[in-house]
Amino acid sequence: MSRATRLIKRLDKALAEIDSFGAEPEAFVDELFAAIADDVETLVTKSKPSHWAELYVERDRAVIKQQVLNRAMSLGTDGQK
């Protein structure tokens, strides 16, 4: 398992432990970053281009997922099927 994969898995686990983010999910960023800070430090210290590529792909997936979910939620909110 690559260092990037470990970092992503720890972040996913930390996110899963939070039941609700309320109206301001951005308020959890510092807490979540602190939870994975040691993995980030290791990744930076022992950096490989493939690790960063993996993080870019994961970030892009998250952006796409957000847009798809927003679209689905807007359909539900508007009462459309």
Buried (B, 14 or more C-beta within 10 A) or exposed (E): EEBBEBBBEBBEEBEEEEEEEEEEEEEBEEEBEEBBEEBBEBBEEEEEEEBEEBBEEBEEEEEEEEEEEEEEEEEEEEEEE
